[in-house]
């Protein structure tokens, strides 16, 4: 509790500093660098103050590196139990532990990966929106990104969403810079952490410029998926069970031990189940699935929406109608909503506003505005 109080005090000290700097000192201090310093300090303090949070995500990522280094298959081995009567399994796609492993080896804590990629994110945001948003306002927005509500909760519990969003920003940045091979690679990284993100793939494909990009750079896009093929070939049953089928475990495997307390999720299914506790699981999935499909279809084919807005709406619908939606899912949604707001403040409406290069630049304008 001492760490909690110290962190709270430091957070309000930083807010006071922002107020004084803006209104009394007339922005004498650059809050961009001040924000980074405060964020780094509070992030490290969060890790020190909570060395072992009671959450399965932290437990599996703290253990998966050593298991892989020992030659074990992360999808067939067992992990220390976090919750009573619930076994831990690795449910994420392979690139997730490949990305966090260097930080676990160097710092002995996978959560340092989140700190690193959040710093990458603000650097990329700075690059994207420089000359598109007033510099002083952009610095405020970037600091806001670092201190979004519950960002340190995300860090403490080792949720991957900030890392995934960082890869999305890298894709956007290289797409904007017309370096399409890197854009294709980072887009693949974006899809190589959580299997439920594949629902968003049609949004990218329906954007004609991104579709042209993927066609010309398909090899770069497929590179990260070779990891999925590798682990799929090692043990197809276990890999599919703990990744793709785990999202619908109660339908396909009603007697399987749950790895997460799904009855505590912040989702439509849990809400309905509290009202109708005796509803059959198949009906529950059918209703939520139809509602999700309706929202996705209306979103995918809405020509008046730009691509980031479609991603935001689809991500929200996916989070709300799926049974495994906890706070991290809504934080992920908030990141995209934040990005859409920045685009609204941006002085440019389209990424591609110059002449197309005959070999490198897709022929159509992108809806990525």
SULMOMO-V581633 format. One line per field, one symbol per residue. ss: DSSP state (2 for helix, 1 for strand, 0 for the rest). psi: psi as a letter, one per 20 degrees, with the letter a starting at -180 (. if undefined). burial: b if it has 24 or more other C-alpha atoms within 12 Angstrom, else e. A space follows every 50 residues. Layout:
ss->???
psi->???
burial->???
This chain:
ss->02222222222222222222222200000022222222222222222220 00000222222222222220000000001000000001000002222222 22222220000222222222222222222100102222222222220000 22222200002222222222222222000222222222220000222222 22222202222222220222220022222222220222222200222222 22000000000222000222222220000022222222222222222222 00000022222222222222200000222222222222222222200000 0000000000000000000
psi->hghgggggghghgggggggghghgjllhqoighgggghggghghhgggim hmqnphggghhhhhghgghjjqoiiirqrppgqpjpqproirqhhghhhi ghhgggikoiihhggghhggghggggggjpjhqpgghghggghgghkqpj hhggggjlpighgghhhghgggghghjknhghggghhhghikgphiiihi ghghhiohghghghghkhghhighihgggghhhgngghghgjeghhhkhi ghmhjqpqiqmhijqmrgghghhhgmhjpqhghghgghgggghgggghgh johiprghhgggghggggghiqiloahhhhggghghggghghhhiqiqiq gnjrqpphhhpqhqqqjm.
burial->eeeeeebeeebeebeebbeeeeeeeeeeebbbebbbebbbebbbbbbeeb eebebbbbbbbbbbbbebeeeebbbbbbbbbbeeeebbbbbbbbbbbbbb bbbbbeeebbbbbbbbbbbbbbbbbbbbbbeebeebbbbbbbbbbbbbeb bbbbbbbbbbbbbbbbbbbbbbbbbbebbbbbbbbbbbbbbbbbbbbbbb bebbbbbebbbbbbeebeebbbbbbeebeebbeeeeebbbbbbbebbbbb eeeeeeebbbebeebbbbbbebbeeeeeeebeebbeebbeebeebbeebb eeeeebbbbbbbbbbbbbbbbbbbbbbbbbbbbbbbbbbbebbeebeeee bbeeeeeeeebbebbbbbb
